[in-house]
Amino acid sequence: MYTIRKGEKTDLPRVLELVKELALYEKAPEQVTNTVALMEEDGFGEHPIFGFFVAIKDSTQEIVGISIYYYRYSTWKGRRLYLEDIVVTASERGNGAGKLLFDRTMLKCLEDNCTGMMWQVLDWNEPAINFYKKYGADLDGEWINCNLQADEIKVLLGKK
């Protein structure tokens, strides 16, 4: 029903559409400021910083899901694969595309000799939480997410 393959530069417009669909689902569509041009540079430029897989519906050849990942370093564990987003378009959820994407991402973790895979899930996203529980994932509620935006950093450092 689905074919999973490595993402290509020509997939990026559809990838960004799915990212925006996820942002809408997560009630934060205004927070997506990424562009296809930035994704081209960051994923296919001289020093790519992310990779992705796409799920293609066999009957239509349409991209219906994505898994976007990158690598991070844990001082305690070493090289880790970080799953930034896994998205399946609403009409295809529950049909197996997410499982295939997640399984392929786990395989990538092993292929690249990572010590494990990490990701986040919103505490209210019960379908996703239940999906990850099926894998026996450790859902750690102890850590608090922190971030600063570039414009905030500029102000803090007097660079504006």
Residue pairs with C-beta under 8 A, 6 or more apart in sequence:
1 57
1 58
1 59
1 95
1 96
1 97
2 55
2 56
2 57
2 58
2 64
2 65
2 95
2 96
2 97
2 100
3 55
3 56
3 58
4 53
4 54
4 55
4 56
4 100
4 101
4 104
5 53
5 54
5 56
6 51
6 52
6 53
6 54
7 15
7 43
7 51
7 52
7 53
7 54
7 66
9 40
9 43
9 44
11 52
11 54
11 63
12 36
12 39
12 40
12 43
13 36
14 54
14 63
15 39
15 52
15 54
15 63
15 66
15 68
16 34
16 35
16 36
16 39
18 63
18 65
18 66
18 87
18 89
19 32
19 34
19 66
19 68
19 85
19 87
20 29
20 32
21 87
21 89
21 90
22 85
22 87
23 29
23 31
23 32
25 90
26 122
26 125
42 48
42 49
42 50
43 49
43 50
43 51
43 52
49 70
50 68
50 69
50 70
50 84
51 68
51 69
51 70
51 108
52 66
52 67
52 68
52 69
53 66
53 67
53 101
53 104
53 105
53 108
54 63
54 65
54 66
55 63
55 64
55 65
55 66
55 88
55 92
55 97
55 98
55 100
55 101
56 62
56 63
56 64
57 64
57 92
57 97
64 88
64 89
64 91
64 92
64 97
65 86
65 87
65 88
65 89
65 92
65 97
65 98
65 101
66 85
66 86
66 87
66 101
67 83
67 85
67 86
67 101
67 102
67 104
67 105
68 83
68 84
68 85
68 86
69 81
69 82
69 83
69 84
69 105
69 108
70 81
70 82
70 84
71 79
71 80
71 81
71 82
71 112
71 114
72 80
72 82
72 118
73 79
73 80
74 80
74 115
77 115
77 116
78 114
78 115
79 112
79 113
79 114
79 115
80 114
80 115
80 116
80 117
80 118
81 105
81 108
81 109
81 112
81 114
81 116
81 117
81 118
82 117
82 118
82 119
83 102
83 105
83 117
83 118
83 119
84 119
86 98
86 101
86 102
86 105
86 119
88 97
88 98
88 101
93 127
98 131
102 131
102 135
105 117
106 117
109 116
109 117
120 145
121 128
121 129
121 132
121 139
122 128
123 129
123 141
129 139
132 139
133 139
148 156
151 160
153 159
154 160
